[in-house]
Amino acid sequence: MNNKLVMLISMMFIAAFVVSCSDDDGGTEPEEKEDVVYFDGSVKTYVYDEYDLDTNNVQIATTIHQDSLAFVQETQINSRGASEYSVFTNLDGDYVADSTVYFSGETNKMFAHLTVLQSMFGNIEAEGFSLETFFDQIGRWYLIADNMAESWVLHDGEVTFNLPQLGETDGNVVITMNNAGDEAITINGESMMADRFNMTVSIKSVLEDFENFELDININSSFWVAPNVGLVKSNVNSFKLPVINLWVEGTESVLVNYTKSVEEE
């Protein structure tokens, strides 16, 4: 009886040791990310090179021009504190007032106002098709960067939009964001790390006037944001509109210079 008890206790210790070793071999848990501030309103001017992208998403050199953003004030818009910037576009050698955009930030997150999306997607249009007013029905603030999230959904619901030759169309729109990791970006000779966040706009609809054709469009875009600087690069890839076989060229904007307030420099 005693021998059996000793053997049983020994087997229990061996089993516990094996389980402990197995747990150790599993590796350590991933390290938690450090907090980051992407946008704090400290940048007073941004200068971007902006250009169209062809159907292979290659820069069209003849379309290059510059956009400049100048800080105006800290304000409140659509229930969120924000930094207001005036946008000036340089097409023919002179900067001309174009629009107003707003950005907002908090620890680990950066938000772009509707005006930013309208400006970004408004640059792509073909034969009457434009996404400039597409986001009007969806929301006013968009979370474009989240250091602590792998992915998130910005919208999932029905949106009405106009298609060339097809007119007003209702479709289900799903907009998702994905954290794509970091990349090194050089701005005015300064190398910095920026986090890339990919946006996918999925548009699905059934076109009754075209024998119930199932419309399926995926539009891919990205935002690159750098700590304490904000948006350093953004793009919308070219895409094809089925049924009418229309290619819509994309657009890209890359930060080439920026200035901060004196106390921040």
C-alpha positions, 0 to 999 in steps of 0.5 A: 500500500505504501509503495503504491502511494509513493508511486502515485505521488511521484507520478503527480510530481512528474506530470506537474514538472512536464506541464510547467516545462511545456508552459515555459516552451510556449514563449513569452506573451507579446509586449504591450505597445507604448502609448503614442500621440499622433496628433496634438496640434503642434504642427502649424503648417504642412506642405504636401506634394499631391498627384494622380495615380494611373490604373497601375497606381503609378504617379502621373508626373504631369499632375503633381502640385502642392497643397499647403495647410495653415493652422487657424485655431483650436475649435469645437466642431461636431462635438469634438475638440479639433485643430482647424487648418486652411487649405491652399492649393498651388496649381500654377505657381500661386497658392489659392485658398481651397477649403478648410479641414479639421484634425483631432487627436487623443492618446493612441488615436487620430481622427480626421473630420469629414472635410479631410475625407471629402478633400481626399476622395474628391480628388478622384473623379471620372466622367461624372463619378466622384466620391466627394459627397459619398461620406456625407451620409456616413459620419462627421468624424473618422478614426483613421489611426489607432495604435492599440487596435488591429482593425475596426469598422467605420461604417456598415450600412446603406448609402445612396450614391450616383454612378455614371450612366446608371444614376442614383443607386442604393448600396450596402457600404462597409468601411473597415480599417486595418493596422498595417504596421510601421514604415520609414518615411523621409520628409525634407531630409528627416527620416521618421517612422510612421504607422500605416493604416489601410482603409477598405471601402466595400460597395455592394448593390444589385442593379435591377435595371441591368438584369439584377447585376451584382455590383461589387466595388472595393476601394483601397486607401491608406493613411500614414501617421507619425507621432507628434506630426500627424498625417504624413502620407495618404492615398486612394488606389485606382479602381474599376467601375463594373458594368460600364467598365470605367477606370477611376484614377487614384490620388496620393499626397506626401508630406514634403515639409512642416513647421511647428510652433516655436516652443515645440521646435 
